[in-house]
Amino acid sequence: MRLLEADKCTAIKIDEEAWRIGNSFLKGILLEVSAYPKPGLVCAKSMGAHKDMNILTFMISSATIGPAFYLCAQTGRDHQGKLKELFQNIRKIGVRYEKELMLSTKGVNTQRGILFAAGIMCAAAGYLSRYKETYSIDEVFGTVSEMAEGIVCQELMCLQRLNKKRYTAGEQLYLKYQVTGIRGEVESGFPSVRNVGLPVFKGVLQRSKTLNECLVHTLLALMACVEDTTILWRKDKDALLAVQKSAQKILDKGSIYTSHGRREIYELNKEFIKENISPGGSADLLSITVGSYLLENNQFYVKLM
């Protein structure tokens, strides 16, 4: 048992299963940011298309939000009410750690999206583990969908009637393009991870020499199909379609597994930096993919270096 503060007045005991769940998704986040090369994204060797963050910013923010995942998992394990009530409970945890995240980075938004996405995955897995000794990742995705049922309607579809003075980035993108972003992914049970990320990741683990190759290849597979709101926010719909096309082109040329494919990845990174393109939404879904794999398998059966 370990004790973590849920708020200034309450400490929660984190049991071994909640710790395992939280660890799975924290590892997913750290592995995503460590992978290289990743077009337009922060990694150890590059700031990508970002001017206000680097690998150190991500290490600080990852360490800051890590406890939130253990708390969400334990909150799920302790929950006895309705799933929608669980969703509201973990949102309180998210609000607290979002503030701590922004303080730790001096106002730079490194990982708000993944805090929300991984937090709800941890809570869903924790909830299932309360009632089942073993559970599948598909059951976790289904539980996530139940927890977030109605969120798109409640938070996005009603926006035009509200006439708010200020809209978040996700709200603005919905009004402009009708994209539902991470809310849509969550309410649908992470279809991009379920149908693309995990199958691709599991497949390349069988033929890759290193874990890094698996991570880069899976990122490209996600980039080729995800409606990436980070790209839409920085650029527009045409840029998103161009990114999807470029990622698919690299996959068709052998991805990171061929010299031609690797050369194309480096060239795409140069282009993204020049054009201020960052596939941050795809990166978040890669983190969820890796965390989901670890939730099921606990370890990787491939060389780590």
Wavefront OBJ file of the C-alpha trace (Angstrom):
o trace
v 0.000 0.000 0.000
v 1.135 3.547 -0.786
v -0.470 6.823 0.288
v -1.174 9.641 -2.180
v -2.978 12.914 -1.572
v -6.304 13.149 -3.395
v -6.567 16.771 -2.207
v -5.146 18.887 0.617
v -7.333 17.163 3.200
v -7.571 13.573 1.957
v -4.987 10.842 1.438
v -5.867 7.690 -0.500
v -4.251 4.287 -0.064
v -3.031 3.008 -3.431
v -3.055 -0.785 -3.604
v -0.866 -2.943 -5.858
v -3.373 -3.312 -8.695
v -4.040 0.430 -8.867
v -0.283 1.005 -8.874
v 0.156 -1.475 -11.740
v -2.591 0.208 -13.766
v -1.185 3.692 -13.205
v 2.322 2.508 -14.033
v 1.154 1.075 -17.360
v -0.063 4.434 -18.615
v 2.763 6.478 -17.140
v 5.190 4.203 -18.989
v 3.153 4.724 -22.154
v 3.566 8.500 -21.843
v 7.303 8.318 -21.165
v 7.925 5.894 -24.028
v 5.980 8.025 -26.490
v 8.011 11.144 -25.774
v 11.266 9.152 -25.844
v 10.685 7.570 -29.263
v 12.682 8.884 -32.254
v 12.347 10.015 -35.007
v 8.826 11.500 -34.752
v 7.833 14.144 -37.320
v 7.062 17.473 -35.644
v 7.046 16.076 -32.103
v 9.226 16.593 -29.057
v 11.784 13.886 -28.330
v 15.243 13.675 -26.761
v 16.945 14.911 -29.942
v 14.473 17.548 -31.092
v 11.876 20.102 -30.005
v 9.928 19.205 -33.145
v 7.616 21.988 -34.293
v 7.475 23.436 -30.771
v 9.164 26.573 -29.519
v 8.096 26.428 -25.863
v 8.830 22.846 -24.818
v 11.502 20.158 -25.012
v 12.238 16.736 -23.528
v 12.941 18.278 -20.106
v 9.552 20.021 -20.084
v 7.903 16.676 -20.780
v 9.881 14.867 -18.077
v 8.817 17.486 -15.517
v 5.162 17.425 -16.548
v 5.061 13.608 -16.745
v 6.391 13.355 -13.207
v 3.830 15.939 -12.111
v 0.776 14.175 -13.542
v 1.923 10.621 -12.775
v 0.190 10.471 -9.355
v -3.123 11.329 -11.035
v -3.111 7.971 -12.831
v -2.656 5.996 -9.609
v -5.405 8.041 -7.957
v -7.783 7.517 -10.887
v -7.115 3.778 -10.836
v -7.722 3.552 -7.088
v -10.840 5.724 -7.364
v -12.144 3.240 -9.928
v -11.327 0.295 -7.651
v -13.111 1.926 -4.719
v -16.169 3.091 -6.680
v -19.514 1.422 -5.947
v -21.934 3.751 -7.731
v -22.803 4.462 -11.342
v -20.110 4.783 -13.993
v -21.114 8.350 -14.817
v -20.552 9.236 -11.162
v -17.079 7.716 -11.413
v -16.421 9.930 -14.440
v -17.294 13.042 -12.437
v -15.128 11.892 -9.518
v -12.013 11.458 -11.615
v -12.604 14.765 -13.383
v -12.010 16.411 -10.012
v -8.638 14.668 -9.882
v -7.960 15.842 -13.421
v -8.756 19.466 -12.591
v -6.333 19.424 -9.661
v -3.486 17.874 -11.643
v -4.090 20.070 -14.657
v -3.378 23.061 -12.424
v -0.244 21.378 -11.080
v 0.832 20.527 -14.625
v 0.576 24.139 -15.770
v 2.439 25.344 -12.682
v 5.261 22.846 -13.236
v 5.754 23.932 -16.861
v 5.265 27.664 -16.184
v 2.087 27.711 -18.241
v 3.125 25.477 -21.146
v 0.454 22.946 -22.154
v 2.430 19.768 -22.634
v 0.041 16.994 -21.593
v -3.484 18.130 -20.747
v -4.977 15.837 -23.370
v -3.185 12.722 -22.215
v -3.968 13.550 -18.568
v -7.666 13.289 -19.456
v -7.350 10.276 -21.763
v -5.063 8.158 -19.577
v -6.927 9.166 -16.426
v -10.219 7.760 -17.682
v -8.498 4.567 -18.882
v -6.983 4.081 -15.420
v -10.344 4.624 -13.727
v -12.094 2.171 -16.055
v -9.431 -0.500 -15.515
v -9.572 0.073 -11.763
v -13.349 -0.268 -11.771
v -13.217 -3.555 -13.691
v -10.487 -4.933 -11.435
v -12.780 -4.468 -8.448
v -15.188 -7.043 -9.841
v -12.948 -9.223 -12.024
v -9.622 -10.887 -11.341
v -8.882 -10.776 -15.077
v -10.362 -8.458 -17.680
v -9.648 -7.681 -21.322
v -8.601 -4.380 -22.830
v -11.813 -4.449 -24.877
v -13.741 -4.462 -21.594
v -11.752 -1.416 -20.494
v -12.609 0.421 -23.719
v -16.271 -0.499 -23.241
v -16.252 0.781 -19.670
v -14.639 4.048 -20.798
v -17.431 4.467 -23.342
v -20.088 3.908 -20.667
v -18.416 6.367 -18.300
v -18.313 9.118 -20.921
v -21.696 8.451 -22.529
v -23.251 11.709 -23.697
v -20.151 13.878 -23.273
v -20.058 14.969 -26.944
v -23.705 15.994 -26.862
v -23.453 17.694 -23.484
v -20.201 19.568 -24.091
v -19.974 20.114 -27.869
v -23.285 19.776 -29.684
v -24.905 22.416 -27.499
v -22.203 25.061 -28.061
v -24.047 27.107 -30.683
v -26.938 27.630 -28.277
v -24.714 28.758 -25.406
v -23.149 31.810 -27.102
v -20.132 31.721 -24.784
v -17.632 34.573 -24.671
v -14.669 32.205 -24.613
v -14.277 28.746 -26.126
v -11.569 26.167 -25.537
v -9.486 24.924 -28.471
v -11.555 21.741 -28.666
v -14.798 23.710 -28.648
v -13.577 26.062 -31.377
v -12.544 23.139 -33.555
v -15.939 21.516 -33.134
v -17.695 24.734 -34.154
v -15.437 25.117 -37.197
v -15.006 21.510 -38.384
v -17.483 19.440 -36.323
v -14.618 17.294 -35.054
v -15.144 15.792 -31.615
v -11.470 15.287 -30.731
v -10.514 13.460 -27.565
v -14.103 13.636 -26.265
v -15.265 11.656 -29.289
v -12.452 9.138 -28.883
v -13.309 8.617 -25.225
v -17.065 8.340 -25.705
v -16.550 5.820 -28.517
v -14.131 3.761 -26.433
v -10.938 4.844 -28.219
v -11.664 3.402 -31.700
v -8.339 4.686 -33.073
v -6.459 2.696 -30.436
v -8.765 -0.313 -30.569
v -8.858 -0.636 -34.360
v -5.472 0.767 -35.411
v -2.987 1.487 -32.628
v -3.116 -1.794 -30.700
v -3.386 -4.183 -33.686
v -0.473 -2.437 -35.413
v 1.639 -2.300 -32.252
v 1.065 -5.962 -31.431
v 1.848 -6.931 -35.025
v 5.181 -5.123 -35.251
v 6.320 -6.374 -31.855
v 6.630 -9.749 -33.575
v 9.055 -8.511 -36.240
v 10.850 -5.485 -34.804
v 14.400 -5.456 -33.494
v 13.736 -2.735 -30.941
v 10.852 -1.178 -29.041
v 11.664 2.201 -30.599
v 10.884 0.835 -34.067
v 7.509 -0.375 -32.826
v 6.688 3.025 -31.360
v 7.620 5.023 -34.467
v 5.811 2.671 -36.827
v 2.640 2.687 -34.714
v 2.733 6.495 -34.527
v 2.836 6.668 -38.341
v -0.102 4.254 -38.579
v -2.111 6.509 -36.264
v -1.059 9.667 -38.116
v -2.356 8.116 -41.346
v -5.922 7.883 -40.033
v -6.484 10.025 -36.918
v -8.458 13.258 -37.142
v -5.689 15.035 -35.262
v -7.010 18.157 -33.541
v -3.506 19.450 -32.750
v -2.840 19.696 -36.483
v -6.230 21.298 -37.084
v -5.622 23.835 -34.313
v -2.209 24.844 -35.654
v -3.124 24.634 -39.353
v -6.315 23.546 -41.137
v -8.187 20.629 -42.724
v -5.991 20.611 -45.837
v -2.873 20.284 -43.692
v -4.443 17.371 -41.787
v -5.243 15.536 -45.019
v -1.698 16.165 -46.265
v -0.246 14.740 -43.035
v -2.403 11.617 -43.324
v -1.312 11.153 -46.920
v 2.387 11.650 -46.066
v 2.234 9.157 -43.196
v 0.573 6.548 -45.419
v 3.219 7.150 -48.095
v 5.978 6.388 -45.567
v 4.165 3.241 -44.434
v 3.905 2.129 -48.062
v 7.671 2.604 -48.429
v 8.444 0.313 -45.520
v 8.180 2.754 -42.623
v 11.118 2.846 -40.217
v 12.125 -0.657 -41.311
v 13.674 0.459 -44.628
v 16.348 3.036 -45.459
v 13.914 4.741 -47.856
v 11.218 4.895 -45.191
v 13.581 6.267 -42.542
v 14.829 8.930 -44.943
v 11.234 9.992 -45.604
v 10.566 10.271 -41.856
v 13.520 12.631 -41.391
v 12.431 14.715 -44.367
v 8.880 14.908 -43.035
v 10.227 16.082 -39.688
v 12.065 18.956 -41.415
v 8.888 19.883 -43.285
v 6.745 19.787 -40.120
v 9.193 21.993 -38.236
v 9.200 24.492 -41.092
v 5.388 24.470 -41.407
v 4.660 24.388 -37.630
v 2.866 21.029 -37.795
v 2.679 18.759 -34.751
v 0.613 15.534 -34.692
v 0.068 15.799 -30.950
v -3.280 14.020 -31.003
v -1.707 10.969 -32.632
v 1.100 11.071 -30.049
v -1.464 10.966 -27.210
v -3.147 7.969 -28.811
v 0.233 6.246 -29.109
v 0.637 6.709 -25.344
v -2.792 5.141 -24.782
v -1.869 2.302 -27.151
v 1.308 1.468 -25.235
v -0.405 1.807 -21.852
v -3.209 -0.479 -23.019
v -0.716 -3.084 -24.210
v 1.100 -3.018 -20.870
v -2.191 -3.281 -19.008
v -2.755 -6.620 -20.737
v 0.815 -7.916 -20.944
v 2.814 -6.172 -18.180
v 6.030 -6.192 -20.232
v 7.410 -6.048 -23.783
v 8.731 -9.131 -25.547
v 11.192 -7.175 -27.672
v 14.591 -5.570 -27.068
v 14.338 -2.215 -25.353
v 17.423 -0.866 -27.175
l 1 2 3 4 5 6 7 8 9 10 11 12 13 14 15 16 17 18 19 20 21 22 23 24 25 26 27 28 29 30 31 32 33 34 35 36 37 38 39 40 41 42 43 44 45 46 47 48 49 50 51 52 53 54 55 56 57 58 59 60 61 62 63 64 65 66 67 68 69 70 71 72 73 74 75 76 77 78 79 80 81 82 83 84 85 86 87 88 89 90 91 92 93 94 95 96 97 98 99 100 101 102 103 104 105 106 107 108 109 110 111 112 113 114 115 116 117 118 119 120 121 122 123 124 125 126 127 128 129 130 131 132 133 134 135 136 137 138 139 140 141 142 143 144 145 146 147 148 149 150 151 152 153 154 155 156 157 158 159 160 161 162 163 164 165 166 167 168 169 170 171 172 173 174 175 176 177 178 179 180 181 182 183 184 185 186 187 188 189 190 191 192 193 194 195 196 197 198 199 200 201 202 203 204 205 206 207 208 209 210 211 212 213 214 215 216 217 218 219 220 221 222 223 224 225 226 227 228 229 230 231 232 233 234 235 236 237 238 239 240 241 242 243 244 245 246 247 248 249 250 251 252 253 254 255 256 257 258 259 260 261 262 263 264 265 266 267 268 269 270 271 272 273 274 275 276 277 278 279 280 281 282 283 284 285 286 287 288 289 290 291 292 293 294 295 296 297 298 299 300 301 302 303 304 305
